[in-house]
Amino acid sequence: MAEKLVGDKTPEESTGFELILNAIKNPITRRRFLQGSALTVVAIAGADFLAGCGRKKEPQPVNGIMPAKGMVVADETLCGSCRRCELVCSYSHNGAPWPALARLTVDRKRAEYAMSTGLFKPETCHQCEDPACVKACPTGAAHVAAKGEFGDTYARVIDPEKCVGCRSCERACPFHMVVFNEQAKKSLKCDLCGGDPRCVKECPASALTFVPFAKKA
């Protein structure tokens, strides 16, 4: 193996030396600098465009109806039936803890099931792809939230100003998740709290989770 002479340089050292020497011999001009900057900008813009091609697209309507962003999913193995979710929901929407007006419910009708299994079943709005409540409403009170309304969730919601208390939406819901305020004579349902459901945040057992439909599948 030949010994390395004092004057010899590795390829890396030689390349670095030549670059420095070339920079000294050919100082960069303003024109060359601008040309290089322009090429850099074009390269960055092209990279951004290619990166954007893989970004998630905006949701598209299904049969003319925008799909909801997601729904609140309950894990009955974690629910302890404290009903805090009902209190938080009714308080945040109605200004008072009134479980009967909560937009979700810890199913009290399944008491026999709960007593035999020790499991309680929180029921939540499914934010249906083909919402029966919306289709049944004669006044347009039940509708799919527009972009910018309720945090771009496209939730199925009820406008109290348009609701006439006919309860058509309540009868149409296959999951019985529309509640009726007897005093106000208005129907109520989950609006996903603008994409940050209070019930999920306040559940002490973490039995509730907001799940985007893309991940749910």
C-alpha positions in Angstrom: 0.0 0.0 0.0 1.5 3.3 -1.1 2.2 5.8 1.6 0.4 9.1 1.6 2.8 11.9 0.7 2.7 15.2 2.6 1.5 17.1 -0.5 -1.3 14.6 -1.4 -4.9 15.3 -0.7 -8.0 13.1 -0.3 -10.7 13.6 -3.0 -12.8 15.4 -0.4 -10.0 17.8 0.5 -9.1 18.3 -3.2 -12.7 19.1 -4.1 -13.1 21.6 -1.3 -9.8 23.3 -2.2 -10.8 23.5 -5.9 -14.2 25.0 -5.0 -12.5 27.7 -2.9 -10.0 28.4 -5.6 -12.7 28.6 -8.3 -14.7 31.1 -6.2 -11.6 33.3 -5.9 -10.8 33.1 -9.6 -14.5 33.6 -10.6 -16.2 35.9 -8.1 -20.0 35.8 -8.3 -21.6 38.7 -10.2 -25.0 40.3 -9.3 -26.5 38.7 -12.5 -25.2 35.2 -11.6 -26.5 35.6 -8.1 -30.0 36.6 -9.3 -30.1 33.7 -11.8 -29.1 31.3 -9.1 -31.8 32.7 -6.7 -34.4 32.4 -9.4 -33.6 28.8 -10.0 -33.7 28.1 -6.3 -37.2 29.7 -6.0 -38.4 27.6 -8.9 -37.0 24.4 -7.4 -38.6 25.1 -4.0 -42.0 26.0 -5.6 -41.8 22.8 -7.6 -41.1 20.7 -4.5 -44.0 22.4 -2.7 -46.3 21.6 -5.6 -45.2 17.9 -5.7 -45.6 17.7 -1.9 -49.1 19.2 -2.2 -50.1 16.4 -4.6 -50.1 14.0 -1.7 -52.1 16.1 0.7 -55.5 15.1 1.8 -58.2 16.5 -0.5 -61.3 18.3 0.6 -64.2 16.0 1.3 -66.6 15.5 -1.6 -70.4 15.3 -1.5 -72.0 11.9 -1.5 -75.3 11.9 -3.4 -75.2 15.7 -3.0 -74.6 15.7 0.7 -71.3 16.5 2.4 -70.0 13.8 4.7 -69.5 14.8 8.3 -66.0 15.2 9.6 -66.5 12.4 12.1 -68.5 11.3 15.1 -68.2 10.7 18.9 -67.6 7.1 19.5 -68.3 5.5 22.9 -66.5 2.5 24.6 -68.9 0.8 26.9 -66.2 -1.1 28.6 -64.8 2.2 30.0 -68.1 4.0 30.8 -68.9 4.1 34.5 -72.3 5.7 34.0 -71.3 8.9 35.9 -73.3 10.9 33.3 -70.9 13.7 33.3 -71.0 13.8 29.5 -74.8 14.6 29.7 -74.3 17.3 32.3 -71.5 18.9 30.3 -73.4 18.7 27.0 -76.6 20.2 28.3 -74.7 22.9 30.2 -72.6 24.0 27.3 -75.6 24.2 24.9 -78.4 25.2 27.2 -76.6 27.0 30.0 -77.8 24.6 32.7 -77.0 21.0 33.6 -80.1 19.3 32.3 -79.3 15.7 31.2 -82.7 15.2 29.5 -81.6 17.8 26.9 -78.1 16.3 26.4 -77.3 15.5 22.8 -75.9 12.1 23.8 -77.2 9.8 26.5 -75.9 7.0 28.8 -78.6 4.6 27.8 -80.9 4.3 30.9 -83.4 2.2 28.9 -80.9 -0.7 29.1 -80.8 -0.9 32.9 -81.4 -4.6 32.9 -78.5 -5.1 30.5 -76.3 -2.9 32.6 -77.2 -4.7 35.8 -76.4 -8.1 34.3 -73.1 -7.1 32.5 -71.9 -4.1 34.5 -71.6 -2.3 31.2 -73.4 1.0 30.3 -73.8 2.1 26.8 -73.3 5.8 25.9 -75.4 6.5 22.8 -74.2 9.2 20.4 -75.3 10.7 17.1 -73.9 8.8 14.1 -73.7 11.9 11.8 -75.2 9.7 9.1 -73.9 9.9 5.5 -77.5 9.9 4.4 -79.2 11.8 7.3 -82.8 10.8 7.7 -83.4 13.6 10.1 -82.4 16.2 7.5 -84.5 14.6 4.8 -87.6 14.4 7.1 -87.5 18.1 8.2 -90.1 20.1 6.4 -88.7 23.5 7.2 -84.9 23.1 6.6 -84.2 23.4 10.3 -82.4 20.1 10.3 -79.6 20.6 7.8 -76.0 19.7 7.0 -73.8 22.5 8.4 -72.2 24.6 5.7 -68.4 25.1 5.4 -67.4 27.5 8.1 -70.4 26.7 10.2 -69.6 24.6 13.3 -65.9 24.5 12.5 -66.1 22.9 9.1 -67.4 19.7 10.6 -70.4 19.4 8.2 -72.3 18.1 11.2 -76.0 17.4 10.9 -77.5 20.2 13.0 -80.8 21.8 13.8 -81.5 25.6 13.5 -83.7 26.5 16.4 -85.0 29.6 14.5 -86.4 27.4 11.8 -87.6 24.5 14.0 -91.4 24.4 14.4 -91.4 21.5 16.9 -93.1 19.0 14.6 -90.6 16.3 15.7 -90.4 14.8 12.3 -86.6 14.5 12.6 -87.0 12.8 16.0 -89.3 10.1 14.5 -87.0 9.7 11.4 -83.8 9.1 13.3 -83.1 5.3 13.4 -80.9 5.7 16.4 -83.2 7.9 18.4 -80.6 10.6 18.9 -82.8 13.7 18.4 -84.1 15.0 21.7 -87.0 17.4 22.2 -87.1 20.4 24.5 -90.7 20.3 25.8 -90.5 23.8 27.3 -89.1 25.5 24.2 -90.9 23.1 21.8 -87.7 22.7 19.8 -85.7 19.6 18.6 -82.0 19.3 19.5 -79.1 17.1 18.3 -75.4 16.9 18.4 -73.4 19.5 16.5 -70.0 18.1 17.4 -69.2 21.4 19.3 -67.4 22.7 16.2 -65.1 19.7 16.0 -63.9 19.7 19.6 -66.7 17.9 21.5 -67.0 18.9 25.2 -68.2 15.5 26.2 -65.0 13.9 25.0 -62.8 16.4 26.8 -64.7 16.1 30.1 -65.2 12.3 30.3 -63.1 11.2 33.3 -62.9 7.6 32.0 -61.9 8.5 28.5 -64.8 6.4 27.3 -65.6 8.9 24.5 -63.5 9.7 21.5 -64.0 11.9 18.5 -63.1 9.7 15.5 -62.7 11.2 12.0 -64.6 9.0 9.5 -61.4 8.5 7.4 -59.8 6.8 10.4 -62.9 5.1 11.6 -63.0 3.0 8.5 
